[in-house]
Amino acid sequence: MSESVASTVTDVTDKVVDTITDNDLTNGVLHAGNWVADNHDLLIQYGVNIISALLILFVGNLITKGIANGVAKVLRKKEMDEAVVEFLHSLVRYLLFVIVLIAALGRVGVQTASVVAVIGAAGLAVGLALQGSLSNFAAGVLIVAFRPFKSGDFVEVGGVSGLVEAIQVFSTILKTTDNKMVVVPNSSVIGGPITNYSRHKTRRIDYVIGVSYKADLKKTKEVLERVVAAEPRVLHDIEVTVGVVALADSSVNFVVRPWVNTEDYWPVYFDMLQAIKEELDKEGIEIPFPQMDVHLNKLEG
């Protein structure tokens, strides 16, 4: 008897639960359906706005790239320096993309005035946090404005020497003589001395040649002048300086200062230095090693 009652109670309980569950599920579905029906137009509008915003971002990004590339193309036709072209190309693209982003946000209902205010406030906060980046940007503008160097120049900036490959918004890209890329922050470029080895068409080579105190100085000078005269890449229309510059500890030092075209600097430097050593050896003129004379005095006691 008890088992029959228990079985009956269980069956009734399961039916009640199923009924409640079915009713809740049905009510939930009906409620969602009613909400969708009531807000049908609103959902369509939001969907259209979101799709429009995505299209604005996509198309705007393409247009931004096209305009930036067009600006770069026009600047290149005017034979503007490639480093300046790269800088202006990046700047135009970033500015236009910000405008596209604001337009896309405005399409989805975001108040653009508020966005601009937020961007301004965020920019101030980020600016305070990233003062170094802003100084690099300002330095980049100064480099482009005053042009202490151009793309392809061999320079020494921020303690690094190399060919200028590009001037970017925040940094300058150099390629060293051993083919390494070095990224120098623009603030470091402006904040220190800038040595541009390519600015002028000619450069002077400075040699310091030490000979023995026993050497014939007149003969030594004649040998050095002969080596310079025999080098065809030396600019002989510019006066060459050859003379005694110092009476050093172990040698008498001559300076040899010929002028050459900038592109010939290193080839002439190496070739003439070898020629000077060979000619001095032929003439028996010694290039001494550093030496020190020690005198011993005997004490009588």
ZADO-1210 file (C-alpha; in nm, 4 decimals, padded with zeros to 6 digits):
<atoms>
<atom x="00.0000" y="00.0000" z="00.0000" code="MET" pos="1"/>
<atom x="00.2767" y="00.2405" z="00.0961" code="SER" pos="2"/>
<atom x="00.4726" y="00.1639" z="-00.2223" code="GLU" pos="3"/>
<atom x="00.1664" y="00.2453" z="-00.4349" code="SER" pos="4"/>
<atom x="00.1148" y="00.5785" z="-00.2579" code="VAL" pos="5"/>
<atom x="00.4785" y="00.6718" z="-00.2986" code="ALA" pos="6"/>
<atom x="00.4672" y="00.5891" z="-00.6682" code="SER" pos="7"/>
<atom x="00.1565" y="00.8009" z="-00.7143" code="THR" pos="8"/>
<atom x="00.3134" y="01.1001" z="-00.5339" code="VAL" pos="9"/>
<atom x="00.6247" y="01.0761" z="-00.7490" code="THR" pos="10"/>
<atom x="00.4234" y="01.0730" z="-01.0709" code="ASP" pos="11"/>
<atom x="00.2223" y="01.3775" z="-00.9626" code="VAL" pos="12"/>
<atom x="00.5379" y="01.5663" z="-00.8628" code="THR" pos="13"/>
<atom x="00.7044" y="01.4981" z="-01.1998" code="ASP" pos="14"/>
<atom x="00.3993" y="01.6213" z="-01.3874" code="LYS" pos="15"/>
<atom x="00.3882" y="01.9428" z="-01.1808" code="VAL" pos="16"/>
<atom x="00.7563" y="02.0092" z="-01.2439" code="VAL" pos="17"/>
<atom x="00.7192" y="01.9421" z="-01.6158" code="ASP" pos="18"/>
<atom x="00.4201" y="02.1726" z="-01.6281" code="THR" pos="19"/>
<atom x="00.6021" y="02.4520" z="-01.4467" code="ILE" pos="20"/>
<atom x="00.9088" y="02.4109" z="-01.6649" code="THR" pos="21"/>
<atom x="00.7062" y="02.4059" z="-01.9835" code="ASP" pos="22"/>
<atom x="00.5135" y="02.7131" z="-01.8709" code="ASN" pos="23"/>
<atom x="00.8333" y="02.9054" z="-01.7791" code="ASP" pos="24"/>
<atom x="01.0011" y="02.8149" z="-02.1050" code="LEU" pos="25"/>
<atom x="00.6932" y="02.9065" z="-02.3013" code="THR" pos="26"/>
<atom x="00.6571" y="03.2348" z="-02.1150" code="ASN" pos="27"/>
<atom x="01.0257" y="03.3164" z="-02.1712" code="GLY" pos="28"/>
<atom x="01.0023" y="03.2468" z="-02.5409" code="VAL" pos="29"/>
<atom x="00.6829" y="03.4455" z="-02.5694" code="LEU" pos="30"/>
<atom x="00.8336" y="03.7339" z="-02.3751" code="HIS" pos="31"/>
<atom x="01.1441" y="03.7392" z="-02.5970" code="ALA" pos="32"/>
<atom x="00.9294" y="03.7201" z="-02.9063" code="GLY" pos="33"/>
<atom x="00.7129" y="04.0069" z="-02.7862" code="ASN" pos="34"/>
<atom x="01.0233" y="04.2164" z="-02.7061" code="TRP" pos="35"/>
<atom x="01.1668" y="04.1518" z="-03.0514" code="VAL" pos="36"/>
<atom x="00.8331" y="04.2398" z="-03.2100" code="ALA" pos="37"/>
<atom x="00.8044" y="04.5590" z="-03.0063" code="ASP" pos="38"/>
<atom x="01.1645" y="04.6640" z="-03.0825" code="ASN" pos="39"/>
<atom x="01.1834" y="04.5367" z="-03.4378" code="HIS" pos="40"/>
<atom x="01.2571" y="04.8760" z="-03.5895" code="ASP" pos="41"/>
<atom x="01.5144" y="04.9588" z="-03.3214" code="LEU" pos="42"/>
<atom x="01.7048" y="04.6353" z="-03.3796" code="LEU" pos="43"/>
<atom x="01.7098" y="04.6919" z="-03.7528" code="ILE" pos="44"/>
<atom x="01.8372" y="05.0448" z="-03.6972" code="GLN" pos="45"/>
<atom x="02.1162" y="04.9287" z="-03.4647" code="TYR" pos="46"/>
<atom x="02.2131" y="04.6551" z="-03.7066" code="GLY" pos="47"/>
<atom x="02.2277" y="04.8995" z="-03.9946" code="VAL" pos="48"/>
<atom x="02.4334" y="05.1434" z="-03.7844" code="ASN" pos="49"/>
<atom x="02.6839" y="04.8769" z="-03.6827" code="ILE" pos="50"/>
<atom x="02.7233" y="04.7546" z="-04.0388" code="ILE" pos="51"/>
<atom x="02.7602" y="05.1153" z="-04.1555" code="SER" pos="52"/>
<atom x="03.0274" y="05.1814" z="-03.8917" code="ALA" pos="53"/>
<atom x="03.2236" y="04.8758" z="-04.0022" code="LEU" pos="54"/>
<atom x="03.1950" y="04.9861" z="-04.3654" code="LEU" pos="55"/>
<atom x="03.3135" y="05.3348" z="-04.2683" code="ILE" pos="56"/>
<atom x="03.6194" y="05.1843" z="-04.0963" code="LEU" pos="57"/>
<atom x="03.6959" y="04.9544" z="-04.3894" code="PHE" pos="58"/>
<atom x="03.6401" y="05.2051" z="-04.6684" code="VAL" pos="59"/>
<atom x="03.7879" y="05.4896" z="-04.4644" code="GLY" pos="60"/>
<atom x="04.1042" y="05.2901" z="-04.4039" code="ASN" pos="61"/>
<atom x="04.1392" y="05.2289" z="-04.7785" code="LEU" pos="62"/>
<atom x="04.0797" y="05.5966" z="-04.8561" code="ILE" pos="63"/>
<atom x="04.3275" y="05.6978" z="-04.5838" code="THR" pos="64"/>
<atom x="04.5954" y="05.4752" z="-04.7339" code="LYS" pos="65"/>
<atom x="04.5182" y="05.6077" z="-05.0808" code="GLY" pos="66"/>
<atom x="04.5424" y="05.9721" z="-04.9764" code="ILE" pos="67"/>
<atom x="04.8626" y="05.9148" z="-04.7786" code="ALA" pos="68"/>
<atom x="05.0190" y="05.7258" z="-05.0701" code="ASN" pos="69"/>
<atom x="04.9036" y="06.0001" z="-05.3083" code="GLY" pos="70"/>
<atom x="05.0671" y="06.2668" z="-05.0933" code="VAL" pos="71"/>
<atom x="05.3885" y="06.0635" z="-05.0868" code="ALA" pos="72"/>
<atom x="05.3763" y="06.0199" z="-05.4660" code="LYS" pos="73"/>
<atom x="05.3344" y="06.3933" z="-05.5244" code="VAL" pos="74"/>
<atom x="05.6215" y="06.4725" z="-05.2868" code="LEU" pos="75"/>
<atom x="05.8459" y="06.2222" z="-05.4633" code="ARG" pos="76"/>
<atom x="05.7634" y="06.3785" z="-05.8011" code="LYS" pos="77"/>
<atom x="05.8803" y="06.7097" z="-05.6576" code="LYS" pos="78"/>
<atom x="06.2060" y="06.5286" z="-05.5659" code="GLU" pos="79"/>
<atom x="06.1610" y="06.5877" z="-05.1970" code="MET" pos="80"/>
<atom x="06.3921" y="06.3961" z="-04.9678" code="ASP" pos="81"/>
<atom x="06.2733" y="06.0403" z="-04.9044" code="GLU" pos="82"/>
<atom x="06.3087" y="06.0748" z="-04.5274" code="ALA" pos="83"/>
<atom x="06.0744" y="06.3749" z="-04.5279" code="VAL" pos="84"/>
<atom x="05.8307" y="06.1899" z="-04.7553" code="VAL" pos="85"/>
<atom x="05.8124" y="05.8962" z="-04.5126" code="GLU" pos="86"/>
<atom x="05.7556" y="06.1277" z="-04.2176" code="PHE" pos="87"/>
<atom x="05.4719" y="06.3203" z="-04.3847" code="LEU" pos="88"/>
<atom x="05.3197" y="05.9970" z="-04.5180" code="HIS" pos="89"/>
<atom x="05.2933" y="05.8514" z="-04.1675" code="SER" pos="90"/>
<atom x="05.1628" y="06.1752" z="-04.0197" code="LEU" pos="91"/>
<atom x="04.8856" y="06.2173" z="-04.2815" code="VAL" pos="92"/>
<atom x="04.7757" y="05.8565" z="-04.2468" code="ARG" pos="93"/>
<atom x="04.7492" y="05.8705" z="-03.8670" code="TYR" pos="94"/>
<atom x="04.5550" y="06.1973" z="-03.8667" code="LEU" pos="95"/>
<atom x="04.3071" y="06.0791" z="-04.1309" code="LEU" pos="96"/>
<atom x="04.2492" y="05.7486" z="-03.9528" code="PHE" pos="97"/>
<atom x="04.1565" y="05.9332" z="-03.6330" code="VAL" pos="98"/>
<atom x="03.8922" y="06.1247" z="-03.8310" code="ILE" pos="99"/>
<atom x="03.7584" y="05.7983" z="-03.9791" code="VAL" pos="100"/>
<atom x="03.7407" y="05.6408" z="-03.6333" code="LEU" pos="101"/>
<atom x="03.5428" y="05.9356" z="-03.4948" code="ILE" pos="102"/>
<atom x="03.3022" y="05.9149" z="-03.7906" code="ALA" pos="103"/>
<atom x="03.2491" y="05.5417" z="-03.7298" code="ALA" pos="104"/>
<atom x="03.1757" y="05.5969" z="-03.3608" code="LEU" pos="105"/>
<atom x="02.9330" y="05.8730" z="-03.4474" code="GLY" pos="106"/>
<atom x="02.7481" y="05.6328" z="-03.6776" code="ARG" pos="107"/>
<atom x="02.6732" y="05.3911" z="-03.3917" code="VAL" pos="108"/>
<atom x="02.5276" y="05.6716" z="-03.1817" code="GLY" pos="109"/>
<atom x="02.8290" y="05.7854" z="-02.9840" code="VAL" pos="110"/>
<atom x="02.8336" y="06.1624" z="-02.9408" code="GLN" pos="111"/>
<atom x="03.1374" y="06.2769" z="-03.1365" code="THR" pos="112"/>
<atom x="03.1743" y="06.5881" z="-02.9232" code="ALA" pos="113"/>
<atom x="03.2076" y="06.3645" z="-02.6204" code="SER" pos="114"/>
<atom x="03.4514" y="06.1442" z="-02.8076" code="VAL" pos="115"/>
<atom x="03.6674" y="06.4422" z="-02.8970" code="VAL" pos="116"/>
<atom x="03.6579" y="06.5575" z="-02.5351" code="ALA" pos="117"/>
<atom x="03.7495" y="06.2098" z="-02.4131" code="VAL" pos="118"/>
<atom x="04.0284" y="06.1846" z="-02.6700" code="ILE" pos="119"/>
<atom x="04.1552" y="06.5230" z="-02.5585" code="GLY" pos="120"/>
<atom x="04.1499" y="06.4241" z="-02.1931" code="ALA" pos="121"/>
<atom x="04.3042" y="06.0871" z="-02.2707" code="ALA" pos="122"/>
<atom x="04.5624" y="06.2569" z="-02.4877" code="GLY" pos="123"/>
<atom x="04.6563" y="06.4849" z="-02.2008" code="LEU" pos="124"/>
<atom x="04.6865" y="06.1914" z="-01.9622" code="ALA" pos="125"/>
<atom x="04.8814" y="05.9844" z="-02.2122" code="VAL" pos="126"/>
<atom x="05.0935" y="06.2862" z="-02.2950" code="GLY" pos="127"/>
<atom x="05.1910" y="06.3278" z="-01.9317" code="LEU" pos="128"/>
<atom x="05.2670" y="05.9574" z="-01.9073" code="ALA" pos="129"/>
<atom x="05.4541" y="05.9469" z="-02.2384" code="LEU" pos="130"/>
<atom x="05.6445" y="06.2735" z="-02.2362" code="GLN" pos="131"/>
<atom x="05.9366" y="06.1005" z="-02.4053" code="GLY" pos="132"/>
<atom x="05.7223" y="05.9961" z="-02.7010" code="SER" pos="133"/>
<atom x="05.5846" y="06.3465" z="-02.7426" code="LEU" pos="134"/>
<atom x="05.9341" y="06.4911" z="-02.7294" code="SER" pos="135"/>
<atom x="06.0350" y="06.2410" z="-02.9980" code="ASN" pos="136"/>
<atom x="05.7413" y="06.3555" z="-03.2127" code="PHE" pos="137"/>
<atom x="05.8313" y="06.7229" z="-03.1644" code="ALA" pos="138"/>
<atom x="06.1936" y="06.6445" z="-03.2446" code="ALA" pos="139"/>
<atom x="06.0821" y="06.4660" z="-03.5627" code="GLY" pos="140"/>
<atom x="05.8948" y="06.7781" z="-03.6716" code="VAL" pos="141"/>
<atom x="06.2093" y="06.9876" z="-03.6100" code="LEU" pos="142"/>
<atom x="06.4240" y="06.7450" z="-03.8105" code="ILE" pos="143"/>
<atom x="06.1832" y="06.7653" z="-04.1039" code="VAL" pos="144"/>
<atom x="06.1571" y="07.1439" z="-04.0740" code="ALA" pos="145"/>
<atom x="06.5294" y="07.2271" z="-04.0486" code="PHE" pos="146"/>
<atom x="06.6641" y="06.9231" z="-04.2387" code="ARG" pos="147"/>
<atom x="07.0121" y="06.8849" z="-04.0848" code="PRO" pos="148"/>
<atom x="07.0399" y="06.5677" z="-04.2932" code="PHE" pos="149"/>
<atom x="06.8503" y="06.3806" z="-04.5625" code="LYS" pos="150"/>
<atom x="06.7942" y="06.0233" z="-04.6668" code="SER" pos="151"/>
<atom x="07.1190" y="05.8640" z="-04.7829" code="GLY" pos="152"/>
<atom x="07.3484" y="06.0945" z="-04.5837" code="ASP" pos="153"/>
<atom x="07.6157" y="05.9396" z="-04.3633" code="PHE" pos="154"/>
<atom x="07.5732" y="06.0968" z="-04.0210" code="VAL" pos="155"/>
<atom x="07.6678" y="06.0577" z="-03.6583" code="GLU" pos="156"/>
<atom x="07.3724" y="06.1201" z="-03.4242" code="VAL" pos="157"/>
<atom x="07.2978" y="06.0041" z="-03.0713" code="GLY" pos="158"/>
<atom x="07.6371" y="05.8333" z="-03.0552" code="GLY" pos="159"/>
<atom x="07.5632" y="05.6198" z="-03.3650" code="VAL" pos="160"/>
<atom x="07.7101" y="05.6502" z="-03.7150" code="SER" pos="161"/>
<atom x="07.5347" y="05.5272" z="-04.0267" code="GLY" pos="162"/>
<atom x="07.3394" y="05.6003" z="-04.3432" code="LEU" pos="163"/>
<atom x="07.0005" y="05.7673" z="-04.2937" code="VAL" pos="164"/>
<atom x="06.7287" y="05.5334" z="-04.4215" code="GLU" pos="165"/>
<atom x="06.4137" y="05.7035" z="-04.2892" code="ALA" pos="166"/>
<atom x="06.2876" y="05.9719" z="-04.0539" code="ILE" pos="167"/>
<atom x="05.9768" y="05.8386" z="-03.8829" code="GLN" pos="168"/>
<atom x="05.7301" y="06.0058" z="-03.6470" code="VAL" pos="169"/>
<atom x="05.9172" y="05.9042" z="-03.3327" code="PHE" pos="170"/>
<atom x="06.2572" y="05.7828" z="-03.4498" code="SER" pos="171"/>
<atom x="06.5259" y="05.7985" z="-03.7170" code="THR" pos="172"/>
<atom x="06.6411" y="05.4760" z="-03.8853" code="ILE" pos="173"/>
<atom x="07.0135" y="05.4358" z="-03.9593" code="LEU" pos="174"/>
<atom x="07.2049" y="05.1594" z="-04.1362" code="LYS" pos="175"/>
<atom x="07.5560" y="05.1138" z="-04.0018" code="THR" pos="176"/>
<atom x="07.8611" y="05.0334" z="-04.2124" code="THR" pos="177"/>
<atom x="07.8387" y="04.6677" z="-04.1018" code="ASP" pos="178"/>
<atom x="07.4770" y="04.6527" z="-04.2266" code="ASN" pos="179"/>
<atom x="07.2920" y="04.6763" z="-03.8950" code="LYS" pos="180"/>
<atom x="06.9709" y="04.8727" z="-03.8478" code="MET" pos="181"/>
<atom x="06.9773" y="05.1190" z="-03.5586" code="VAL" pos="182"/>
<atom x="06.6645" y="05.3015" z="-03.4399" code="VAL" pos="183"/>
<atom x="06.7583" y="05.6344" z="-03.2782" code="VAL" pos="184"/>
<atom x="06.4857" y="05.8287" z="-03.0900" code="PRO" pos="185"/>
<atom x="06.4346" y="06.1680" z="-03.2500" code="ASN" pos="186"/>
<atom x="06.4851" y="06.3426" z="-02.9163" code="SER" pos="187"/>
<atom x="06.8351" y="06.1908" z="-02.8988" code="SER" pos="188"/>
<atom x="06.9042" y="06.3163" z="-03.2506" code="VAL" pos="189"/>
<atom x="06.8035" y="06.6745" z="-03.1713" code="ILE" pos="190"/>
<atom x="06.9391" y="06.6658" z="-02.8150" code="GLY" pos="191"/>
<atom x="07.3028" y="06.6130" z="-02.9172" code="GLY" pos="192"/>
<atom x="07.5550" y="06.7144" z="-03.1832" code="PRO" pos="193"/>
<atom x="07.4699" y="06.6134" z="-03.5409" code="ILE" pos="194"/>
<atom x="07.7670" y="06.5352" z="-03.7652" code="THR" pos="195"/>
<atom x="07.6774" y="06.5106" z="-04.1323" code="ASN" pos="196"/>
<atom x="07.9692" y="06.3669" z="-04.3286" code="TYR" pos="197"/>
<atom x="07.7817" y="06.3869" z="-04.6596" code="SER" pos="198"/>
<atom x="07.6652" y="06.7484" z="-04.6568" code="ARG" pos="199"/>
<atom x="07.9674" y="06.8895" z="-04.8431" code="HIS" pos="200"/>
<atom x="08.1189" y="06.7588" z="-05.1641" code="LYS" pos="201"/>
<atom x="08.4769" y="06.7556" z="-05.0341" code="THR" pos="202"/>
<atom x="08.6471" y="06.6351" z="-04.7158" code="ARG" pos="203"/>
<atom x="08.9966" y="06.6676" z="-04.5724" code="ARG" pos="204"/>
<atom x="09.1968" y="06.3630" z="-04.4660" code="ILE" pos="205"/>
<atom x="09.4074" y="06.4182" z="-04.1546" code="ASP" pos="206"/>
<atom x="09.7132" y="06.1982" z="-04.1066" code="TYR" pos="207"/>
<atom x="09.9588" y="06.2203" z="-03.8193" code="VAL" pos="208"/>
<atom x="10.2860" y="06.0484" z="-03.9182" code="ILE" pos="209"/>
<atom x="10.5562" y="06.0040" z="-03.6563" code="GLY" pos="210"/>
<atom x="10.9229" y="05.9593" z="-03.7566" code="VAL" pos="211"/>
<atom x="11.2396" y="05.9085" z="-03.5587" code="SER" pos="212"/>
<atom x="11.4263" y="06.2024" z="-03.4057" code="TYR" pos="213"/>
<atom x="11.7260" y="06.0868" z="-03.6130" code="LYS" pos="214"/>
<atom x="11.5339" y="06.1238" z="-03.9404" code="ALA" pos="215"/>
<atom x="11.6120" y="06.3967" z="-04.1940" code="ASP" pos="216"/>
<atom x="11.3035" y="06.6179" z="-04.1568" code="LEU" pos="217"/>
<atom x="11.3483" y="06.7906" z="-04.4932" code="LYS" pos="218"/>
<atom x="11.3761" y="06.4562" z="-04.6716" code="LYS" pos="219"/>
<atom x="11.0759" y="06.3229" z="-04.4783" code="THR" pos="220"/>
<atom x="10.8649" y="06.6175" z="-04.5891" code="LYS" pos="221"/>
<atom x="10.9681" y="06.5644" z="-04.9513" code="GLU" pos="222"/>
<atom x="10.8683" y="06.1947" z="-04.9336" code="VAL" pos="223"/>
<atom x="10.5272" y="06.2785" z="-04.7879" code="LEU" pos="224"/>
<atom x="10.4650" y="06.5461" z="-05.0520" code="GLU" pos="225"/>
<atom x="10.5660" y="06.3000" z="-05.3247" code="ARG" pos="226"/>
<atom x="10.3157" y="06.0418" z="-05.2024" code="VAL" pos="227"/>
<atom x="10.0373" y="06.2999" z="-05.2016" code="VAL" pos="228"/>
<atom x="10.1280" y="06.4228" z="-05.5497" code="ALA" pos="229"/>
<atom x="10.1189" y="06.0666" z="-05.6856" code="ALA" pos="230"/>
<atom x="09.7614" y="06.0059" z="-05.5711" code="GLU" pos="231"/>
<atom x="09.5233" y="06.1024" z="-05.8587" code="PRO" pos="232"/>
<atom x="09.2119" y="06.1186" z="-05.6407" code="ARG" pos="233"/>
<atom x="09.3558" y="06.3992" z="-05.4281" code="VAL" pos="234"/>
<atom x="09.2163" y="06.7428" z="-05.5214" code="LEU" pos="235"/>
<atom x="09.5406" y="06.9134" z="-05.6163" code="HIS" pos="236"/>
<atom x="09.3745" y="07.2483" z="-05.6790" code="ASP" pos="237"/>
<atom x="09.3290" y="07.2775" z="-05.3011" code="ILE" pos="238"/>
<atom x="09.6442" y="07.3387" z="-05.0988" code="GLU" pos="239"/>
<atom x="09.7780" y="07.0351" z="-04.9125" code="VAL" pos="240"/>
<atom x="09.9328" y="07.0866" z="-04.5714" code="THR" pos="241"/>
<atom x="10.2489" y="06.8875" z="-04.4894" code="VAL" pos="242"/>
<atom x="10.4566" y="06.9937" z="-04.1904" code="GLY" pos="243"/>
<atom x="10.5885" y="06.9225" z="-03.8432" code="VAL" pos="244"/>
<atom x="10.3096" y="06.9490" z="-03.5885" code="VAL" pos="245"/>
<atom x="10.4625" y="06.8164" z="-03.2650" code="ALA" pos="246"/>
<atom x="10.7824" y="06.7005" z="-03.0989" code="LEU" pos="247"/>
<atom x="10.6327" y="06.4033" z="-02.9202" code="ALA" pos="248"/>
<atom x="10.7851" y="06.1755" z="-02.6576" code="ASP" pos="249"/>
<atom x="10.9085" y="05.9138" z="-02.9046" code="SER" pos="250"/>
<atom x="10.8774" y="06.0771" z="-03.2460" code="SER" pos="251"/>
<atom x="10.8648" y="06.3904" z="-03.4536" code="VAL" pos="252"/>
<atom x="10.5074" y="06.4134" z="-03.5795" code="ASN" pos="253"/>
<atom x="10.4155" y="06.5356" z="-03.9255" code="PHE" pos="254"/>
<atom x="10.0634" y="06.6232" z="-04.0382" code="VAL" pos="255"/>
<atom x="09.9507" y="06.5386" z="-04.3911" code="VAL" pos="256"/>
<atom x="09.6189" y="06.6987" z="-04.4892" code="ARG" pos="257"/>
<atom x="09.5016" y="06.6391" z="-04.8484" code="PRO" pos="258"/>
<atom x="09.1494" y="06.7153" z="-04.9760" code="TRP" pos="259"/>
<atom x="08.9365" y="06.4598" z="-05.1638" code="VAL" pos="260"/>
<atom x="08.5820" y="06.4172" z="-05.2880" code="ASN" pos="261"/>
<atom x="08.3557" y="06.2919" z="-05.0106" code="THR" pos="262"/>
<atom x="08.2829" y="05.9607" z="-05.1812" code="GLU" pos="263"/>
<atom x="08.6612" y="05.8968" z="-05.2176" code="ASP" pos="264"/>
<atom x="08.7451" y="05.9634" z="-04.8518" code="TYR" pos="265"/>
<atom x="08.7929" y="05.6082" z="-04.7219" code="TRP" pos="266"/>
<atom x="08.9503" y="05.4533" z="-05.0351" code="PRO" pos="267"/>
<atom x="09.2097" y="05.7321" z="-05.0492" code="VAL" pos="268"/>
<atom x="09.2626" y="05.7199" z="-04.6727" code="TYR" pos="269"/>
<atom x="09.3565" y="05.3516" z="-04.6761" code="PHE" pos="270"/>
<atom x="09.5617" y="05.3599" z="-04.9974" code="ASP" pos="271"/>
<atom x="09.7668" y="05.6659" z="-04.9056" code="MET" pos="272"/>
<atom x="09.8420" y="05.5439" z="-04.5544" code="LEU" pos="273"/>
<atom x="09.9887" y="05.2256" z="-04.7006" code="GLN" pos="274"/>
<atom x="10.1812" y="05.4246" z="-04.9631" code="ALA" pos="275"/>
<atom x="10.3292" y="05.6534" z="-04.6958" code="ILE" pos="276"/>
<atom x="10.4573" y="05.3567" z="-04.4956" code="LYS" pos="277"/>
<atom x="10.6083" y="05.1903" z="-04.8039" code="GLU" pos="278"/>
<atom x="10.7833" y="05.5087" z="-04.9238" code="GLU" pos="279"/>
<atom x="10.9266" y="05.5858" z="-04.5803" code="LEU" pos="280"/>
<atom x="11.0639" y="05.2311" z="-04.5616" code="ASP" pos="281"/>
<atom x="11.2251" y="05.2681" z="-04.9064" code="LYS" pos="282"/>
<atom x="11.3985" y="05.5881" z="-04.7976" code="GLU" pos="283"/>
<atom x="11.5155" y="05.4343" z="-04.4704" code="GLY" pos="284"/>
<atom x="11.3103" y="05.6725" z="-04.2584" code="ILE" pos="285"/>
<atom x="11.2120" y="05.5019" z="-03.9362" code="GLU" pos="286"/>
<atom x="10.8666" y="05.5151" z="-03.7811" code="ILE" pos="287"/>
<atom x="10.9588" y="05.4475" z="-03.4173" code="PRO" pos="288"/>
<atom x="10.7738" y="05.2470" z="-03.1564" code="PHE" pos="289"/>
<atom x="10.6829" y="05.4250" z="-02.8331" code="PRO" pos="290"/>
<atom x="10.9934" y="05.4116" z="-02.6143" code="GLN" pos="291"/>
<atom x="11.1321" y="05.5389" z="-02.2897" code="MET" pos="292"/>
<atom x="11.4936" y="05.6055" z="-02.1935" code="ASP" pos="293"/>
<atom x="11.5948" y="05.4959" z="-01.8434" code="VAL" pos="294"/>
<atom x="11.9131" y="05.6368" z="-01.6899" code="HIS" pos="295"/>
<atom x="12.0772" y="05.4597" z="-01.3932" code="LEU" pos="296"/>
<atom x="12.3002" y="05.6650" z="-01.1688" code="ASN" pos="297"/>
<atom x="12.5431" y="05.4823" z="-00.9443" code="LYS" pos="298"/>
<atom x="12.5501" y="05.6132" z="-00.5913" code="LEU" pos="299"/>
<atom x="12.8882" y="05.6229" z="-00.4215" code="GLU" pos="300"/>
<atom x="12.8810" y="05.5324" z="-00.0553" code="GLY" pos="301"/>
</atoms>
